[in-house]
Each structure stands twice: as C-alpha cells, then as structure tokens.
Amino acid sequence: MNGTFDKIIYINEKLKLIGVFIGGLAAVFMMLIIVADVFMRNIFTSPISGTYEIVQYFLMPLAIFPALAYTYSSGVLPRLGELVEKAPNGFKKVSTWIIIIIEITIFTLLTIYGWKFAMAGVGDQMAIAVGGKLTPVYPVYFLIPIGFGLIVIEVLLSAIKPLIKNKSTT
C-alpha cells in the first residue's frame, strides 16, 4: 500500500507543478499583453481591443486557479492549524482532526458549487465581447472546481500521510 500511496503523492506533485507552470505562463502573457496594450495606446493612440476582457476573464483565472493546490501546500496561505500551535498536546491532536474535517468540508463545497457554476455557464453558453466578437468564457469556469478539487486532494493526502507513516514504523 505504501508504494501506491507514494505514486499518488508523486502524481499529485506533478499536477501541482503543471498548475504552477500554467499559472506562470498566464502571468507572463498577462504582463506582455498589458505592456503591448500600453505601448499601442501611448505610441499609436490605438489600444489593442479586448485586452481588458482577455486579462480579466481568461488570464487572471488561468494565473490563479491552477496554482491553488501548490500555494496551499507550500504554506503561503494561512491555515487554521496555526491557531492552535501553542495549545496543549491533547487539544492539538483533537483540533488538528477537526481542522482537517473543516478544510475538507469547505473546499469540497467550493468544488461542488464551482462545478455547478461551470455547468450553468455551459448551459447558458456564457460569452463575452472581445474585440467586437462574442468569445465563449464558460470553459474557463472549470478552472474553479479543478483548483479547489486539487486542494481537497492535497488536504486528504496530508491527513493520510501521517497515518501511513505511523503504520509503516510500527
């Protein structure tokens, strides 16, 4: 079982790195398109049409949601567990599991409702006007449940990891 769990962790790590790569590319492209738009606006007095919409509806979600699991696992985001670090050991054990259950519940709900939002976007064929043409935006909505779903997996794996290590040491 330990080998299977290690494979799952390996795949999860790769998924997180892919998310970081996608987010990084989106951030770089966002910077480039904004610089090009400012250049065109100031030099040729003709901005690139749809820049604002492309950045807002496509590049920002691409920069944020795929990298959520990596951000969560790296410890950059504040966690509920930091509240009980100075508590007695007995309270720490109980509160750690309570916090894990709360995190799993919250991120699972965010995943479920993000999926419902994405499916509603598909049903309504949500689109925005970019440069005078309607561009479908609903595919980007799927980044929301994917990002939060990867956090659920991260929380589950971080909760299971100590249990498996305790079994292998005994």
Accessible surface in RSA format (square Angstrom, percent):
REM  Atomic radii and reference values for relative SASA: ProtOr
REM  Chains: A
REM  Algorithm: Lee & Richards
REM  Probe-radius: 1.40
REM  Slices: 20
REM RES _ NUM      All-atoms   Total-Side   Main-Chain    Non-polar    All polar
REM                ABS   REL    ABS   REL    ABS   REL    ABS   REL    ABS   REL
RES MET A   1   180.51  93.5 128.55  85.1  51.96 123.7  98.45  83.7  82.06 108.7
RES ASN A   2    71.31  49.2  67.75  65.5   3.56   8.6  26.69  64.2  44.62  43.1
RES GLY A   3    43.97  54.2   0.00   N/A  43.97  54.2  35.56  97.6   8.41  18.8
RES THR A   4    83.56  59.4  80.61  81.7   2.95   7.0  49.68  66.7  33.88  51.2
RES PHE A   5    14.33   7.2  13.27   8.2   1.06   2.8  13.95   8.5   0.38   1.1
RES ASP A   6    80.09  56.1  74.30  73.9   5.79  13.7  27.72  65.2  52.37  52.2
RES LYS A   7   142.87  69.7 140.52  86.2   2.35   5.6  86.09  77.5  56.79  60.5
RES ILE A   8    79.43  45.2  78.05  58.1   1.38   3.3  78.54  56.6   0.89   2.4
RES ILE A   9    33.00  18.8  33.00  24.6   0.00   0.0  33.00  23.8   0.00   0.0
RES TYR A  10   134.19  62.6 130.73  74.4   3.46   9.0 100.74  75.7  33.45  41.2
RES ILE A  11   100.02  56.9  99.44  74.1   0.59   1.4 100.02  72.0   0.00   0.0
RES ASN A  12     6.03   4.2   5.06   4.9   0.96   2.3   2.84   6.8   3.19   3.1
RES GLU A  13    72.79  41.8  72.77  55.1   0.02   0.0  29.49  57.0  43.30  35.4
RES LYS A  14    90.36  44.1  90.08  55.3   0.28   0.7  43.67  39.3  46.69  49.7
RES LEU A  15    75.80  42.2  72.99  52.2   2.81   7.1  72.99  51.3   2.81   7.6
RES LYS A  16     7.31   3.6   6.99   4.3   0.33   0.8   0.99   0.9   6.33   6.7
RES LEU A  17    93.40  52.0  89.17  63.8   4.23  10.6  89.52  62.9   3.89  10.5
RES ILE A  18    95.55  54.4  93.64  69.8   1.91   4.6  95.46  68.7   0.09   0.2
RES GLY A  19     4.16   5.1   0.00   N/A   4.16   5.1   3.98  10.9   0.17   0.4
RES VAL A  20    53.00  34.9  50.63  45.8   2.37   5.7  50.90  44.2   2.11   5.7
RES PHE A  21   132.09  66.1 125.41  77.7   6.68  17.4 131.38  79.7   0.71   2.0
RES ILE A  22    65.58  37.3  63.65  47.4   1.93   4.7  64.19  46.2   1.39   3.8
RES GLY A  23     4.85   6.0   0.00   N/A   4.85   6.0   3.65  10.0   1.20   2.7
RES GLY A  24    34.44  42.5   0.00   N/A  34.44  42.5  32.82  90.1   1.62   3.6
RES LEU A  25    98.52  54.9  94.31  67.5   4.21  10.6  94.80  66.6   3.72  10.0
RES ALA A  26     6.50   6.0   1.45   2.2   5.06  11.5   6.04   8.5   0.46   1.2
RES ALA A  27    36.28  33.4  35.73  55.1   0.55   1.2  35.85  50.5   0.43   1.1
RES VAL A  28    72.58  47.8  72.56  65.7   0.02   0.0  72.56  63.0   0.02   0.0
RES PHE A  29   104.15  52.1 103.60  64.2   0.55   1.4 104.02  63.1   0.13   0.4
RES MET A  30    26.73  13.8  26.73  17.7   0.00   0.0  18.21  15.5   8.53  11.3
RES MET A  31   114.05  59.1 111.04  73.5   3.01   7.2  73.72  62.7  40.33  53.4
RES LEU A  32   108.73  60.6 104.65  74.9   4.07  10.2 105.18  73.9   3.54   9.5
RES ILE A  33    20.64  11.7  16.66  12.4   3.98   9.6  20.59  14.8   0.05   0.1
RES ILE A  34    75.38  42.9  75.15  56.0   0.23   0.6  75.38  54.3   0.00   0.0
RES VAL A  35    98.75  65.0  96.06  87.0   2.68   6.5  97.98  85.1   0.77   2.1
RES ALA A  36    38.71  35.6  33.47  51.7   5.24  11.9  38.61  54.4   0.11   0.3
RES ASP A  37    11.61   8.1  11.61  11.6   0.00   0.0   0.00   0.0  11.61  11.6
RES VAL A  38    71.74  47.2  71.74  64.9   0.00   0.0  71.74  62.3   0.00   0.0
RES PHE A  39   109.15  54.6 103.75  64.3   5.40  14.0 108.94  66.0   0.21   0.6
RES MET A  40    62.32  32.3  62.32  41.2   0.00   0.0  46.69  39.7  15.63  20.7
RES ARG A  41   122.06  51.2 116.27  59.3   5.79  13.8  45.47  62.1  76.59  46.4
RES ASN A  42   102.73  70.8  76.36  73.8  26.37  63.5  24.37  58.6  78.36  75.7
RES ILE A  43   103.28  58.8  78.42  58.4  24.85  59.9  80.30  57.8  22.98  62.4
RES PHE A  44   120.89  60.5 102.21  63.3  18.69  48.6 107.84  65.4  13.06  37.4
RES THR A  45   116.56  82.9  90.70  91.9  25.86  61.6  68.94  92.6  47.63  72.0
RES SER A  46    58.18  49.2  56.02  74.8   2.16   5.0  25.66  54.6  32.52  45.6
RES PRO A  47    62.16  45.3  49.46  45.1  12.70  46.1  49.46  40.8  12.70  78.9
RES ILE A  48    64.64  36.8  54.69  40.7   9.94  24.0  60.28  43.4   4.36  11.8
RES SER A  49    80.04  67.6  60.93  81.3  19.11  44.0  44.62  95.0  35.42  49.6
RES GLY A  50    11.68  14.4   0.00   N/A  11.68  14.4   1.22   3.3  10.46  23.4
RES THR A  51    10.20   7.3   8.92   9.0   1.28   3.0   8.92  12.0   1.28   1.9
RES TYR A  52   156.78  73.2 149.56  85.1   7.23  18.8 116.46  87.5  40.33  49.7
RES GLU A  53    51.98  29.8  51.98  39.3   0.00   0.0   9.16  17.7  42.82  35.0
RES ILE A  54    44.08  25.1  44.08  32.8   0.00   0.0  44.08  31.7   0.00   0.0
RES VAL A  55    11.61   7.6  11.61  10.5   0.00   0.0  11.61  10.1   0.00   0.0
RES GLN A  56    69.94  39.1  61.88  45.2   8.06  19.2  19.35  41.2  50.59  38.4
RES TYR A  57    75.81  35.4  72.85  41.4   2.96   7.7  37.11  27.9  38.70  47.7
RES PHE A  58    35.71  17.9  35.71  22.1   0.00   0.0  35.71  21.7   0.00   0.0
RES LEU A  59    12.21   6.8  12.21   8.7   0.00   0.0  12.21   8.6   0.00   0.0
RES MET A  60    90.58  46.9  90.37  59.8   0.22   0.5  64.47  54.8  26.11  34.6
RES PRO A  61    24.71  18.0  23.20  21.1   1.52   5.5  24.54  20.3   0.18   1.1
RES LEU A  62    55.48  30.9  55.48  39.7   0.00   0.0  55.48  39.0   0.00   0.0
RES ALA A  63    23.22  21.3  10.16  15.7  13.06  29.7  10.16  14.3  13.06  34.6
RES ILE A  64    95.53  54.4  89.32  66.5   6.21  15.0  93.12  67.1   2.41   6.5
RES PHE A  65    40.24  20.1  40.16  24.9   0.08   0.2  40.16  24.3   0.08   0.2
RES PRO A  66     9.88   7.2   6.02   5.5   3.86  14.0   9.32   7.7   0.56   3.5
RES ALA A  67    16.60  15.3  16.48  25.4   0.12   0.3  16.60  23.4   0.00   0.0
RES LEU A  68    27.94  15.6  27.69  19.8   0.25   0.6  27.94  19.6   0.00   0.0
RES ALA A  69     0.58   0.5   0.22   0.3   0.36   0.8   0.22   0.3   0.36   1.0
RES TYR A  70    93.80  43.8  93.67  53.3   0.13   0.3  47.96  36.0  45.84  56.5
RES THR A  71    38.48  27.4  36.89  37.4   1.59   3.8  21.21  28.5  17.27  26.1
RES TYR A  72    10.95   5.1  10.81   6.2   0.14   0.4   9.08   6.8   1.88   2.3
RES SER A  73    34.37  29.0   9.47  12.6  24.90  57.4   6.24  13.3  28.13  39.4
RES SER A  74    58.34  49.3  18.03  24.1  40.31  92.9  28.23  60.1  30.11  42.2
RES GLY A  75    43.56  53.7   0.00   N/A  43.56  53.7  21.70  59.5  21.86  49.0
RES VAL A  76   114.15  75.1  86.47  78.3  27.69  66.7  93.28  81.0  20.87  56.6
RES LEU A  77    63.49  35.4  62.95  45.0   0.54   1.4  63.16  44.4   0.33   0.9
RES PRO A  78   115.81  84.4  92.10  84.0  23.71  86.2  96.14  79.4  19.67 122.2
RES ARG A  79    82.25  34.5  71.87  36.6  10.37  24.7  27.43  37.5  54.82  33.2
RES LEU A  80    67.19  37.4  65.72  47.0   1.47   3.7  66.36  46.6   0.83   2.2
RES GLY A  81    29.64  36.6   0.00   N/A  29.64  36.6  24.62  67.6   5.02  11.2
RES GLU A  82    96.91  55.6  79.25  60.0  17.66  42.1  31.47  60.9  65.44  53.4
RES LEU A  83   145.57  81.1 111.96  80.1  33.61  84.5 115.60  81.2  29.97  80.7
RES VAL A  84    24.19  15.9  22.35  20.2   1.84   4.4  24.19  21.0   0.00   0.0
RES GLU A  85   110.67  63.5  98.39  74.4  12.28  29.2  34.93  67.6  75.74  61.8
RES LYS A  86   206.27 100.6 169.58 104.1  36.69  87.4 120.76 108.7  85.51  91.1
RES ALA A  87    23.72  21.8  10.19  15.7  13.53  30.8  16.11  22.7   7.62  20.2
RES PRO A  88   102.02  74.4  89.01  81.1  13.01  47.3 101.63  83.9   0.39   2.4
RES ASN A  89   110.83  76.4 103.93 100.4   6.90  16.6  25.93  62.4  84.90  82.1
RES GLY A  90    50.59  62.4   0.00   N/A  50.59  62.4  41.28 113.3   9.31  20.9
RES PHE A  91   110.07  55.1 101.28  62.7   8.79  22.9 106.02  64.3   4.06  11.6
RES LYS A  92    67.97  33.2  67.88  41.6   0.09   0.2  28.84  26.0  39.13  41.7
RES LYS A  93   150.30  73.3 145.61  89.3   4.69  11.2  92.94  83.6  57.36  61.1
RES VAL A  94    91.51  60.2  86.36  78.2   5.15  12.4  91.11  79.2   0.40   1.1
RES SER A  95     7.92   6.7   7.65  10.2   0.27   0.6   7.92  16.9   0.00   0.0
RES THR A  96    62.92  44.7  60.45  61.3   2.47   5.9  46.03  61.8  16.89  25.5
RES TRP A  97   109.09  43.8 109.09  52.8   0.00   0.0  81.19  43.3  27.90  45.3
RES ILE A  98    89.18  50.7  88.57  66.0   0.61   1.5  89.16  64.2   0.02   0.0
RES ILE A  99    21.29  12.1  21.29  15.9   0.00   0.0  21.29  15.3   0.00   0.0
RES ILE A 100    25.83  14.7  25.83  19.2   0.00   0.0  25.83  18.6   0.00   0.0
RES ILE A 101   107.86  61.4 106.80  79.6   1.06   2.5 107.72  77.6   0.14   0.4
RES ILE A 102    71.32  40.6  69.29  51.6   2.03   4.9  71.32  51.4   0.00   0.0
RES GLU A 103    17.65  10.1  17.23  13.0   0.42   1.0   5.47  10.6  12.18   9.9
RES ILE A 104    41.01  23.3  41.01  30.5   0.00   0.0  41.01  29.5   0.00   0.0
RES THR A 105    67.67  48.1  62.92  63.8   4.75  11.3  51.23  68.8  16.44  24.9
RES ILE A 106    83.91  47.7  82.50  61.5   1.40   3.4  83.53  60.1   0.38   1.0
RES PHE A 107    33.68  16.8  33.68  20.9   0.00   0.0  33.68  20.4   0.00   0.0
RES THR A 108    47.42  33.7  47.20  47.9   0.22   0.5  44.52  59.8   2.90   4.4
RES LEU A 109    85.00  47.3  84.77  60.6   0.23   0.6  85.00  59.7   0.00   0.0
RES LEU A 110    72.92  40.6  70.33  50.3   2.59   6.5  71.25  50.0   1.68   4.5
RES THR A 111    31.89  22.7  31.89  32.3   0.00   0.0  31.89  42.8   0.00   0.0
RES ILE A 112    77.58  44.2  74.44  55.5   3.14   7.6  77.30  55.7   0.28   0.8
RES TYR A 113   130.70  61.0 125.59  71.5   5.11  13.3  81.88  61.5  48.82  60.2
RES GLY A 114     6.49   8.0   0.00   N/A   6.49   8.0   5.21  14.3   1.28   2.9
RES TRP A 115   125.56  50.4 125.56  60.8   0.00   0.0 106.12  56.6  19.44  31.5
RES LYS A 116   118.33  57.7 110.92  68.1   7.41  17.7  70.27  63.3  48.06  51.2
RES PHE A 117   103.15  51.6  97.11  60.1   6.04  15.7 102.20  62.0   0.95   2.7
RES ALA A 118     0.00   0.0   0.00   0.0   0.00   0.0   0.00   0.0   0.00   0.0
RES MET A 119    88.39  45.8  81.94  54.2   6.45  15.4  79.66  67.7   8.72  11.6
RES ALA A 120    54.24  49.9  42.25  65.2  12.00  27.3  53.34  75.1   0.90   2.4
RES GLY A 121     2.77   3.4   0.00   N/A   2.77   3.4   2.05   5.6   0.72   1.6
RES VAL A 122    45.27  29.8  44.11  39.9   1.16   2.8  44.11  38.3   1.16   3.1
RES GLY A 123    62.86  77.5   0.00   N/A  62.86  77.5  35.18  96.5  27.68  62.0
RES ASP A 124   103.91  72.8  76.76  76.4  27.15  64.2  19.26  45.3  84.65  84.4
RES GLN A 125   106.56  59.6  94.45  69.0  12.11  28.8  49.42 105.2  57.13  43.3
RES MET A 126    76.71  39.7  74.43  49.3   2.28   5.4  57.15  48.6  19.56  25.9
RES ALA A 127    37.59  34.6  14.41  22.2  23.18  52.7  14.41  20.3  23.18  61.4
RES ILE A 128    23.84  13.6  19.42  14.5   4.42  10.7  23.84  17.2   0.00   0.0
RES ALA A 129    61.40  56.5  48.92  75.5  12.47  28.4  48.99  69.0  12.41  32.9
RES VAL A 130    24.12  15.9  17.32  15.7   6.80  16.4  17.32  15.1   6.80  18.4
RES GLY A 131    43.72  53.9   0.00   N/A  43.72  53.9  14.56  40.0  29.16  65.3
RES GLY A 132    77.65  95.8   0.00   N/A  77.65  95.8  36.88 101.2  40.77  91.3
RES LYS A 133   156.95  76.6 152.44  93.5   4.52  10.8  99.33  89.4  57.62  61.4
RES LEU A 134   136.64  76.1 108.24  77.4  28.40  71.4 108.27  76.0  28.37  76.3
RES THR A 135    44.93  32.0  44.21  44.8   0.73   1.7  33.20  44.6  11.73  17.7
RES PRO A 136    68.03  49.6  63.10  57.5   4.93  17.9  63.10  52.1   4.93  30.6
RES VAL A 137     1.98   1.3   1.98   1.8   0.00   0.0   1.98   1.7   0.00   0.0
RES TYR A 138    46.22  21.6  46.22  26.3   0.00   0.0  16.09  12.1  30.13  37.1
RES PRO A 139    72.86  53.1  61.43  56.0  11.43  41.6  63.51  52.4   9.35  58.1
RES VAL A 140    19.03  12.5  16.00  14.5   3.03   7.3  18.35  15.9   0.68   1.8
RES TYR A 141    32.33  15.1  32.05  18.2   0.28   0.7  19.21  14.4  13.13  16.2
RES PHE A 142    45.34  22.7  45.34  28.1   0.00   0.0  45.34  27.5   0.00   0.0
RES LEU A 143    29.02  16.2  28.55  20.4   0.48   1.2  28.55  20.0   0.48   1.3
RES ILE A 144    37.24  21.2  37.24  27.7   0.00   0.0  37.24  26.8   0.00   0.0
RES PRO A 145     5.82   4.2   3.69   3.4   2.14   7.8   4.04   3.3   1.78  11.1
RES ILE A 146    92.25  52.5  85.85  64.0   6.40  15.4  91.59  66.0   0.66   1.8
RES GLY A 147     0.27   0.3   0.00   N/A   0.27   0.3   0.19   0.5   0.09   0.2
RES PHE A 148    32.62  16.3  32.62  20.2   0.00   0.0  32.62  19.8   0.00   0.0
RES GLY A 149    16.30  20.1   0.00   N/A  16.30  20.1  15.30  42.0   0.99   2.2
RES LEU A 150    22.58  12.6  21.97  15.7   0.61   1.5  21.97  15.4   0.61   1.6
RES ILE A 151     1.94   1.1   1.94   1.4   0.00   0.0   1.94   1.4   0.00   0.0
RES VAL A 152    21.17  13.9  21.17  19.2   0.00   0.0  21.17  18.4   0.00   0.0
RES ILE A 153    73.01  41.5  72.72  54.2   0.30   0.7  73.01  52.6   0.00   0.0
RES GLU A 154    20.49  11.8  20.49  15.5   0.00   0.0   0.77   1.5  19.73  16.1
RES VAL A 155     1.59   1.0   1.57   1.4   0.03   0.1   1.59   1.4   0.00   0.0
RES LEU A 156    73.02  40.7  73.02  52.2   0.00   0.0  73.02  51.3   0.00   0.0
RES LEU A 157    15.51   8.6  15.51  11.1   0.00   0.0  15.51  10.9   0.00   0.0
RES SER A 158    52.84  44.7  39.71  53.0  13.14  30.3  32.69  69.6  20.15  28.2
RES ALA A 159     7.28   6.7   5.57   8.6   1.71   3.9   6.83   9.6   0.45   1.2
RES ILE A 160    66.27  37.7  66.27  49.4   0.00   0.0  66.27  47.7   0.00   0.0
RES LYS A 161    75.20  36.7  75.11  46.1   0.10   0.2  27.54  24.8  47.66  50.8
RES PRO A 162    67.94  49.5  62.66  57.1   5.28  19.2  67.93  56.1   0.02   0.1
RES LEU A 163    84.98  47.3  83.20  59.5   1.78   4.5  83.68  58.8   1.30   3.5
RES ILE A 164    18.52  10.5  18.07  13.5   0.45   1.1  18.19  13.1   0.33   0.9
RES LYS A 165   122.59  59.8 122.30  75.0   0.29   0.7  73.63  66.3  48.96  52.1
RES ASN A 166    90.77  62.6  90.13  87.1   0.64   1.5  22.37  53.8  68.40  66.1
RES LYS A 167   160.76  78.4 145.88  89.5  14.88  35.4  91.69  82.5  69.08  73.6
RES SER A 168    70.12  59.3  31.90  42.6  38.23  88.1  33.00  70.3  37.13  52.0
RES THR A 169   112.98  80.4  75.36  76.4  37.62  89.7  71.96  96.6  41.02  62.0
RES THR A 170   146.49 104.2  84.81  86.0  61.68 147.0 100.98 135.6  45.51  68.8
END  Absolute sums over single chains surface
CHAIN  1 A    10983.8       9560.6       1423.1       8144.4       2839.4
END  Absolute sums over all chains
TOTAL         10983.8       9560.6       1423.1       8144.4       2839.4
